[in-house]
Amino acid sequence: MKWMGLTAMILATMTQGASSQGSGNAPAFGDDLAFLKKYVDVIVLSDKTAATQVAVIPAYQCRVMTSTAAGTTGVSYGWVNRELISSGKKQPHINVYGGEDRFWIGPEGGQFSIFFKKGDPFDLDHWFTPASIDTEPFELVSKSDERVVCRRTMRLTNYSGTTFDLEVTREIKLLTTQEVNKHLGVTAKPSVKIVAYESINSIKNTGANPWVKDSGLLSIWILGMFNASPATTVAIPFTKGPESELGPIVNDAYFGKVPADRLMIKDGVIYFAADGNYRSKIGVSPSRTQPILGSYDAVNRVLTIVQFTFPKGAKDYVNSMWEIQEHPYGGDVVNSYNDGPPKPGAPQLGRFYELETSSPALALKPNQVGTHVNRTIHLQGPEADLNAVAKATLGVSLEEIKNGLKK
């Protein structure tokens, strides 16, 4: 089956070089913030201590660009594409500025794609990200020290010719310590530094007609791009059961089969290498998905937990394969991507990895709203103290995550 993933397309269309960050050397939040402020307006959400900070850019579709748990000198968790931003140029197919929580809409490919015009071939020359989710700004509705709300009206037309009128509302909310403890189900020790936020993403059908499966549905797609280290491993708990009933545990067909030393399945958890050295992507279907995934950066001792809304019984998720599809609602709920050279010796976009979540396909009646919440929690501190959080959330210890790719 044909597939051109996000980063494959970026690499094929961009002329900028790779990120200047060294392997494992995550930049300081203050450095990223100062850089961003040279080129675009940034809203910084922060608590009273100014230790937890989250940088939000309305002009970039109200995306969370990066965050920190330790003030301006702390590690910057989000990947920032400095080359593209500083160039001041717009790319024709997509403009990937980076960011650890950004808003997109699916599907990407197929007969209901919003990235291809009706009748065009499914190839890179004819693939274009809609400007409303790529280069056009969101309107700032309100802001406070710990919350920002943005909005954007859009009109999208899919490959089959169906037109969608919609209003997108995106709220970024900084979470308190009490809220974090509740969501994690465990109280982290004082030695652990934490920054956490939610993006509450809503799509309203503002048109006169209902959205139905036969003419195509949309989905909310949240993608997070994080700084990779030589020892970062993604851990995705999954629902166990026979393939005859639940289907494959993991989809690793996006860029060709992932090598065994970079993808391992052990006792209810998928382990995936996220070192920024090998281009690969995996996905998890609705029958296998649990509403959580995470990663551990053993170099910087950062545990990242992503939680999201996963409606009980939801089965229809849009399919983004670049072809006319037999199963247009047979897509994945969760994805993880690791960047790397597209071929040996070729430059890569940057040293980052992605954690992605999607809403179900949205069959909305006029004025009906669909919402997808994506929650990101970064915890940094001594491994002994992070270990309890990993066990309570992902069901495995840090040692199991670090050794997850070993036989």
C-alpha positions in Angstrom: 0.0 0.0 0.0 1.2 3.5 -0.7 2.1 5.8 2.2 3.8 9.1 2.5 4.1 10.1 6.1 4.4 13.5 7.5 8.1 13.7 7.9 8.8 12.0 4.5 6.9 14.8 2.9 8.7 17.4 4.9 12.0 16.1 3.9 11.0 15.9 0.3 9.8 19.5 0.2 12.0 21.5 2.5 15.4 23.0 1.6 16.5 23.9 5.2 19.1 21.8 6.9 18.7 19.7 10.0 18.4 21.1 13.4 21.5 22.4 15.0 20.8 20.7 18.3 23.4 18.0 19.2 22.3 14.5 20.0 21.0 14.3 23.5 21.7 18.0 24.2 18.2 19.4 24.7 18.1 23.2 24.6 17.1 25.4 27.5 13.6 26.7 27.6 14.8 30.3 27.8 16.9 29.9 24.7 14.0 28.5 22.7 11.7 31.2 24.0 14.1 34.0 23.2 14.5 32.6 19.7 10.8 32.3 19.1 10.1 35.8 20.3 12.3 37.2 17.5 9.9 35.9 14.9 6.4 35.5 16.3 4.2 36.5 19.3 4.4 34.0 22.1 2.0 33.6 25.0 3.7 32.0 28.1 1.4 30.2 30.6 3.0 29.9 34.0 2.2 29.2 37.6 3.1 31.6 40.4 6.5 30.0 40.9 7.4 30.5 37.2 8.9 27.0 37.3 6.3 25.5 35.0 6.0 27.4 31.8 4.2 26.6 28.5 4.8 28.6 25.3 1.8 28.9 23.0 1.7 30.6 19.6 -1.7 31.7 18.2 -0.2 32.4 14.8 0.9 28.8 14.6 -2.7 27.4 15.0 -2.5 28.0 18.8 0.1 25.3 19.1 2.1 24.5 22.2 5.6 25.0 20.9 7.5 23.9 24.0 7.4 23.8 27.8 9.6 23.4 30.9 9.3 22.2 34.5 12.3 24.3 35.8 11.9 27.8 34.5 14.0 29.5 31.8 17.1 27.4 32.6 15.2 24.1 32.5 15.1 21.6 29.6 12.9 22.7 26.7 10.7 19.6 25.9 9.3 20.6 22.5 11.2 20.4 19.3 11.5 23.8 17.5 12.4 23.9 13.8 14.7 26.9 14.0 15.8 26.7 10.4 12.3 27.0 9.0 11.2 29.7 11.4 14.3 31.9 11.0 14.1 31.6 7.2 10.8 33.6 7.1 9.9 31.5 4.0 6.7 29.5 3.5 7.0 26.0 2.0 4.4 25.0 -0.7 3.2 21.7 0.8 3.7 22.0 4.5 5.3 24.3 7.1 6.5 22.2 10.0 7.5 24.7 12.7 7.7 22.0 15.4 5.8 22.1 18.6 4.8 19.5 21.2 1.0 19.8 20.8 -0.3 21.0 17.5 -3.7 20.8 15.8 -4.3 19.0 12.6 -7.4 17.4 10.9 -7.6 14.0 9.3 -7.8 12.1 7.0 -4.6 12.8 5.1 -5.1 10.4 2.2 -7.8 8.3 0.6 -11.1 9.2 -1.1 -12.0 11.5 1.9 -8.7 13.2 2.2 -8.6 17.0 2.8 -5.0 17.2 1.5 -5.7 16.2 -2.1 -8.1 17.7 -4.7 -10.7 15.6 -6.4 -9.2 13.5 -9.2 -5.5 14.3 -8.4 -3.1 11.4 -8.1 -1.9 10.5 -4.6 1.6 11.8 -4.9 3.8 14.4 -3.3 3.3 17.0 -6.1 -0.4 17.1 -5.5 -0.3 16.9 -1.7 -1.0 20.2 0.1 -1.8 20.9 3.8 -4.8 23.1 4.0 -3.6 26.6 4.9 -6.1 26.9 7.8 -4.1 24.2 9.7 -0.7 25.1 8.3 0.1 28.8 7.9 -3.0 30.8 8.8 -3.3 32.1 12.4 -6.0 31.3 14.9 -7.8 34.2 16.5 -7.0 34.8 20.2 -10.3 34.7 22.1 -9.0 35.0 25.7 -5.9 34.5 27.8 -4.9 34.4 31.5 -1.8 33.4 33.3 -2.8 29.7 33.1 -5.1 29.4 30.1 -5.4 30.6 26.5 -8.4 30.1 24.1 -8.1 30.4 20.3 -10.7 30.0 17.5 -10.7 29.6 13.7 -13.5 29.2 11.1 -12.7 27.0 8.2 -14.1 25.6 4.9 -12.5 22.4 3.8 -13.3 20.2 0.7 -12.3 16.6 0.6 -11.2 14.4 -2.4 -14.7 13.3 -3.0 -16.0 16.9 -3.3 -17.7 17.2 0.0 -17.5 20.6 1.6 -17.2 21.1 5.3 -17.9 24.4 7.1 -16.6 24.3 10.6 -15.4 26.2 13.6 -12.4 25.1 15.6 -11.9 26.1 19.2 -8.7 25.2 20.9 -8.0 25.8 24.6 -4.6 25.3 26.3 -4.9 24.9 30.0 -2.0 24.6 32.5 -2.7 21.9 35.1 -2.2 22.3 38.8 -0.3 19.8 41.0 -3.6 18.5 42.4 -5.0 17.9 38.9 -1.8 16.2 37.8 -1.8 13.8 40.8 -5.5 13.0 40.1 -4.8 12.2 36.4 -1.7 10.2 37.2 -3.3 8.3 40.0 -0.2 8.8 42.1 1.5 11.6 43.9 5.0 12.3 42.7 7.7 13.1 45.3 8.8 16.7 45.8 12.1 16.0 44.0 10.2 15.5 40.7 9.7 18.6 38.7 6.4 18.6 36.7 4.8 20.6 33.9 1.5 19.5 32.6 -1.2 21.0 30.3 -4.3 20.0 28.3 -5.3 20.9 24.8 -9.1 20.9 24.6 -9.9 20.7 20.9 -13.4 21.1 19.5 -14.8 21.1 16.0 -18.3 22.4 15.4 -20.3 21.7 12.2 -21.4 25.2 11.1 -22.8 24.0 7.8 -26.4 23.2 6.9 -25.9 19.4 6.3 -24.9 16.6 8.6 -21.5 14.9 8.1 -22.0 11.3 7.1 -19.7 8.3 6.5 -20.6 7.9 2.8 -19.3 11.3 1.8 -16.5 11.5 4.3 -15.9 12.5 7.9 -13.2 14.5 9.7 -11.2 13.8 12.8 -9.2 15.8 15.3 -5.5 14.9 15.1 -3.0 16.1 17.7 0.7 15.7 17.1 3.5 16.3 19.6 7.1 16.7 18.5 9.6 16.2 21.3 13.4 16.5 21.5 15.0 13.1 21.2 18.0 11.7 23.0 20.2 8.7 22.3 18.3 6.8 25.1 14.7 7.7 24.6 12.1 4.9 24.4 8.4 5.1 23.8 6.2 2.8 25.8 2.6 2.2 24.7 0.4 -0.1 26.8 -2.1 -2.1 24.7 -5.1 -4.3 25.2 -4.0 -7.9 25.2 -5.9 -10.6 23.3 -5.6 -12.9 20.3 -5.1 -11.4 16.9 -8.0 -13.4 15.6 -10.3 -11.3 17.7 -8.4 -7.9 18.1 -6.2 -7.8 15.1 -2.5 -7.0 14.9 -0.9 -5.5 18.0 1.0 -2.8 16.2 1.0 -1.3 12.6 4.6 -0.8 11.5 4.0 -0.6 7.8 4.1 3.1 7.4 7.8 3.3 6.2 8.5 -0.3 5.9 8.8 -2.9 8.7 10.6 -1.5 11.8 13.8 -3.5 12.7 13.4 -5.8 15.6 16.0 -3.9 17.7 13.8 -0.8 17.4 10.4 -2.2 18.1 9.6 -4.8 20.7 6.4 -6.2 22.2 6.5 -7.5 25.8 3.7 -8.4 28.2 1.1 -5.8 27.2 3.5 -2.9 26.2 4.9 -1.8 22.9 8.5 -0.4 23.1 9.7 1.8 20.3 13.1 3.5 19.8 12.8 7.3 19.8 16.4 8.4 19.4 16.0 10.5 16.3 18.4 8.3 14.3 16.1 6.1 12.2 13.0 7.1 10.3 10.1 4.9 11.4 6.5 5.0 12.5 4.0 2.8 14.3 0.3 2.9 15.0 -2.2 1.2 17.3 -5.8 0.4 16.3 -9.0 1.1 18.3 -9.2 -2.6 19.4 -5.8 -2.4 21.0 -5.7 1.2 22.2 -5.6 2.3 25.8 -6.0 6.0 26.5 -2.4 6.5 27.5 1.1 6.4 26.0 4.5 7.7 27.1 8.2 7.9 26.7 11.3 8.0 28.9 14.5 10.0 28.1 17.1 8.3 30.2 19.7 11.0 29.3 17.8 13.9 30.8 15.6 11.8 33.1 12.4 13.0 31.6 9.2 10.8 31.8 6.5 12.1 29.4 2.9 10.8 29.8 0.2 11.6 27.2 -3.4 10.9 28.1 -6.4 11.5 25.8 -10.1 11.0 25.3 -10.9 7.5 23.9 -14.6 7.1 23.8 -15.8 3.6 24.9 -16.8 1.5 22.0 -15.3 3.9 19.4 -14.3 1.9 16.3 -14.3 4.3 13.3 -11.0 6.2 12.9 -10.1 7.9 9.6 -7.6 6.1 7.4 -4.7 8.3 6.0 -3.2 5.9 3.5 -2.4 7.5 0.1 -4.8 5.5 -2.0 -8.5 4.8 -2.7 -9.2 2.8 0.4 -11.3 -0.3 1.0 -11.6 0.6 4.7 -11.6 4.4 5.0 -12.5 4.2 8.7 -9.9 1.6 9.6 -7.3 4.0 10.8 -5.1 4.1 14.0 -5.9 5.9 17.2 -2.3 6.3 18.5 0.9 6.9 16.5 4.5 7.4 17.3 7.1 8.6 14.9 10.9 8.6 15.1 12.9 10.9 12.8 16.0 9.9 10.9 17.7 10.2 7.5 15.3 9.2 4.7 18.2 7.2 3.3 21.8 6.5 4.4 23.9 9.7 4.3 21.0 12.0 3.6 20.1 14.9 5.9 17.2 14.6 8.3 14.7 17.2 9.5 15.9 17.1 13.1 16.4 14.9 16.2 12.9 14.5 17.4 10.2 12.0 17.9 6.4 12.2 17.9 3.5 11.1 20.1 0.2 11.4 18.3 -3.5 10.9 19.2 -6.7 11.1 17.2 -10.4 11.5 17.8 -12.9 9.1 16.2 -14.3 10.1 12.9 -16.8 12.9 13.6 -20.3 12.3 12.3 -21.6 15.7 13.3 -25.1 17.2 12.7 -25.4 20.9 12.1 -24.3 22.9 15.2 -23.1 19.7 16.9 -19.6 19.7 18.4 -16.9 17.0 18.6 -14.1 17.3 21.2 -10.8 15.6 21.7 -8.7 16.3 24.8 -4.9 15.6 24.7 -3.1 15.9 28.0 0.7 16.1 28.2 2.6 15.6 31.5 6.4 16.0 31.7 8.1 14.8 34.9 11.9 15.2 35.5 13.9 14.1 38.4 15.7 11.1 40.1 14.9 7.8 38.5 14.0 6.2 41.8 11.3 8.8 42.3 10.0 8.8 38.6 9.7 5.0 38.8 6.6 5.0 40.9 4.9 7.3 38.3 5.9 5.0 35.4 4.5 1.9 37.2 1.2 3.7 38.1 0.6 5.0 34.6 2.2 2.8 32.1 2.3 -0.3 34.2 6.0 -0.9 33.9 9.1 0.3 35.7 11.8 2.6 34.2 14.2 -0.3 34.1 11.6 -2.2 32.0 11.3 0.8 29.6 15.1 1.2 29.3 15.5 -2.5 28.6 12.3 -2.7 26.6 14.2 -3.1 23.3 16.5 -5.8 24.6 15.6 -9.5 24.1 
